Amino acid sequence: MPKHAETQPPKLFDDERNYGPNDPEIIEHVGSLVLQAQKRHNGTAPSYYRLGRKIIYTGVDCNAWAEAQRHAAIHESSAA
């Protein structure tokens, strides 16, 4: 029996789903359509597929992107 099971953070996106730029989850977590376009241009958006003019984000790629944005909390020690 493991002493401490490593817990995974909750996923923001469904791994089995594809998302479009207009989906509420994408707008909430990635940004508006204009901000998404800027992030894709700058390379800071989740990985995506471009099929003609259509943009498709996969849930797996969005979760990987969200995890990469995660920052660990920094705690100051009170060593006196």
PyRosetta script that sets phi, psi and omega in degrees:
from pyrosetta import init, pose_from_sequence

init()
pose = pose_from_sequence("MPKHAETQPPKLFDDERNYGPNDPEIIEHVGSLVLQAQKRHNGTAPSYYRLGRKIIYTGVDCNAWAEAQRHAAIHESSAA")
pose.set_psi(1, 123.7)
pose.set_omega(1, -179.9)
pose.set_phi(2, -68.5)
pose.set_psi(2, 144.3)
pose.set_omega(2, -179.4)
pose.set_phi(3, -65.7)
pose.set_psi(3, -50.3)
pose.set_omega(3, -179.5)
pose.set_phi(4, -134.0)
pose.set_psi(4, 115.6)
pose.set_omega(4, 175.5)
pose.set_phi(5, -79.2)
pose.set_psi(5, 130.8)
pose.set_omega(5, 179.4)
pose.set_phi(6, -71.4)
pose.set_psi(6, 124.0)
pose.set_omega(6, -178.7)
pose.set_phi(7, -92.2)
pose.set_psi(7, 140.5)
pose.set_omega(7, 177.7)
pose.set_phi(8, -90.6)
pose.set_psi(8, 141.2)
pose.set_omega(8, 176.1)
pose.set_phi(9, -65.8)
pose.set_psi(9, 153.4)
pose.set_omega(9, 179.2)
pose.set_phi(10, -63.1)
pose.set_psi(10, 144.2)
pose.set_omega(10, 179.8)
pose.set_phi(11, -83.6)
pose.set_psi(11, 138.0)
pose.set_omega(11, 178.8)
pose.set_phi(12, -82.8)
pose.set_psi(12, -25.3)
pose.set_omega(12, -174.7)
pose.set_phi(13, -125.0)
pose.set_psi(13, 150.1)
pose.set_omega(13, 177.2)
pose.set_phi(14, -77.2)
pose.set_psi(14, 119.5)
pose.set_omega(14, -178.3)
pose.set_phi(15, -59.8)
pose.set_psi(15, -25.8)
pose.set_omega(15, -175.5)
pose.set_phi(16, -90.4)
pose.set_psi(16, 3.4)
pose.set_omega(16, -173.0)
pose.set_phi(17, -115.1)
pose.set_psi(17, 150.4)
pose.set_omega(17, 169.4)
pose.set_phi(18, -103.3)
pose.set_psi(18, 147.0)
pose.set_omega(18, -177.0)
pose.set_phi(19, -124.1)
pose.set_psi(19, 148.3)
pose.set_omega(19, 173.2)
pose.set_phi(20, -107.3)
pose.set_psi(20, 166.6)
pose.set_omega(20, -179.0)
pose.set_phi(21, -59.2)
pose.set_psi(21, -24.8)
pose.set_omega(21, -178.4)
pose.set_phi(22, -89.1)
pose.set_psi(22, -5.3)
pose.set_omega(22, -179.5)
pose.set_phi(23, -65.4)
pose.set_psi(23, 137.8)
pose.set_omega(23, -176.7)
pose.set_phi(24, -56.6)
pose.set_psi(24, -36.5)
pose.set_omega(24, -179.9)
pose.set_phi(25, -64.9)
pose.set_psi(25, -38.8)
pose.set_omega(25, 179.7)
pose.set_phi(26, -68.7)
pose.set_psi(26, -46.1)
pose.set_omega(26, 179.5)
pose.set_phi(27, -61.4)
pose.set_psi(27, -40.5)
pose.set_omega(27, -179.0)
pose.set_phi(28, -65.7)
pose.set_psi(28, -44.3)
pose.set_omega(28, -171.8)
pose.set_phi(29, -97.2)
pose.set_psi(29, -27.7)
pose.set_omega(29, -178.3)
pose.set_phi(30, -101.7)
pose.set_psi(30, -40.7)
pose.set_omega(30, 178.0)
pose.set_phi(31, 132.9)
pose.set_psi(31, -179.4)
pose.set_omega(31, -179.8)
pose.set_phi(32, -63.2)
pose.set_psi(32, 171.4)
pose.set_omega(32, 178.6)
pose.set_phi(33, -58.6)
pose.set_psi(33, -40.7)
pose.set_omega(33, 179.7)
pose.set_phi(34, -66.8)
pose.set_psi(34, -44.6)
pose.set_omega(34, 179.6)
pose.set_phi(35, -64.8)
pose.set_psi(35, -38.6)
pose.set_omega(35, 176.5)
pose.set_phi(36, -60.5)
pose.set_psi(36, -44.2)
pose.set_omega(36, 179.3)
pose.set_phi(37, -61.9)
pose.set_psi(37, -41.6)
pose.set_omega(37, 178.1)
pose.set_phi(38, -63.8)
pose.set_psi(38, -43.6)
pose.set_omega(38, 180.0)
pose.set_phi(39, -65.3)
pose.set_psi(39, -38.9)
pose.set_omega(39, 176.9)
pose.set_phi(40, -63.9)
pose.set_psi(40, -41.5)
pose.set_omega(40, 179.0)
pose.set_phi(41, -63.7)
pose.set_psi(41, -40.1)
pose.set_omega(41, -178.0)
pose.set_phi(42, -83.8)
pose.set_psi(42, -8.7)
pose.set_omega(42, -179.0)
pose.set_phi(43, 80.0)
pose.set_psi(43, 21.1)
pose.set_omega(43, -178.7)
pose.set_phi(44, -110.8)
pose.set_psi(44, 7.3)
pose.set_omega(44, 177.7)
pose.set_phi(45, -88.5)
pose.set_psi(45, 165.7)
pose.set_omega(45, 171.6)
pose.set_phi(46, -60.2)
pose.set_psi(46, 154.2)
pose.set_omega(46, 174.9)
pose.set_phi(47, -57.5)
pose.set_psi(47, 147.7)
pose.set_omega(47, -174.9)
pose.set_phi(48, -149.1)
pose.set_psi(48, 163.6)
pose.set_omega(48, 171.7)
pose.set_phi(49, -107.1)
pose.set_psi(49, 139.4)
pose.set_omega(49, 173.0)
pose.set_phi(50, -114.0)
pose.set_psi(50, 112.3)
pose.set_omega(50, 178.2)
pose.set_phi(51, -111.1)
pose.set_psi(51, 95.1)
pose.set_omega(51, -171.7)
pose.set_phi(52, 68.4)
pose.set_psi(52, -118.2)
pose.set_omega(52, 177.3)
pose.set_phi(53, -99.2)
pose.set_psi(53, -1.4)
pose.set_omega(53, -176.1)
pose.set_phi(54, -88.7)
pose.set_psi(54, 135.5)
pose.set_omega(54, 177.1)
pose.set_phi(55, -105.6)
pose.set_psi(55, 132.5)
pose.set_omega(55, 177.8)
pose.set_phi(56, -130.0)
pose.set_psi(56, 126.6)
pose.set_omega(56, 173.8)
pose.set_phi(57, -105.1)
pose.set_psi(57, 136.8)
pose.set_omega(57, 173.6)
pose.set_phi(58, -92.1)
pose.set_psi(58, 151.0)
pose.set_omega(58, 178.2)
pose.set_phi(59, -59.8)
pose.set_psi(59, -39.1)
pose.set_omega(59, 179.2)
pose.set_phi(60, -61.3)
pose.set_psi(60, -45.6)
pose.set_omega(60, 179.4)
pose.set_phi(61, -66.1)
pose.set_psi(61, -38.5)
pose.set_omega(61, 178.8)
pose.set_phi(62, -65.9)
pose.set_psi(62, -40.3)
pose.set_omega(62, 177.4)
pose.set_phi(63, -66.7)
pose.set_psi(63, -38.7)
pose.set_omega(63, 177.2)
pose.set_phi(64, -63.9)
pose.set_psi(64, -41.1)
pose.set_omega(64, 178.6)
pose.set_phi(65, -63.7)
pose.set_psi(65, -45.0)
pose.set_omega(65, -179.6)
pose.set_phi(66, -62.5)
pose.set_psi(66, -41.9)
pose.set_omega(66, 179.5)
pose.set_phi(67, -64.1)
pose.set_psi(67, -36.2)
pose.set_omega(67, 178.6)
pose.set_phi(68, -68.0)
pose.set_psi(68, -22.9)
pose.set_omega(68, 179.3)
pose.set_phi(69, -84.0)
pose.set_psi(69, -9.1)
pose.set_omega(69, -174.7)
pose.set_phi(70, -69.8)
pose.set_psi(70, 135.7)
pose.set_omega(70, 177.9)
pose.set_phi(71, -117.1)
pose.set_psi(71, 133.6)
pose.set_omega(71, 177.7)
pose.set_phi(72, -74.9)
pose.set_psi(72, 144.4)
pose.set_omega(72, 177.7)
pose.set_phi(73, -72.7)
pose.set_psi(73, 141.2)
pose.set_omega(73, 178.1)
pose.set_phi(74, -106.2)
pose.set_psi(74, 121.9)
pose.set_omega(74, -179.9)
pose.set_phi(75, -110.0)
pose.set_psi(75, 131.8)
pose.set_omega(75, 176.6)
pose.set_phi(76, -81.4)
pose.set_psi(76, 134.0)
pose.set_omega(76, 175.8)
pose.set_phi(77, -86.0)
pose.set_psi(77, 148.4)
pose.set_omega(77, -178.2)
pose.set_phi(78, -103.7)
pose.set_psi(78, 55.1)
pose.set_omega(78, 177.7)
pose.set_phi(79, -82.4)
pose.set_psi(79, 117.0)
pose.set_omega(79, -177.5)
pose.set_phi(80, -116.2)
pose.dump_pdb("model.pdb")
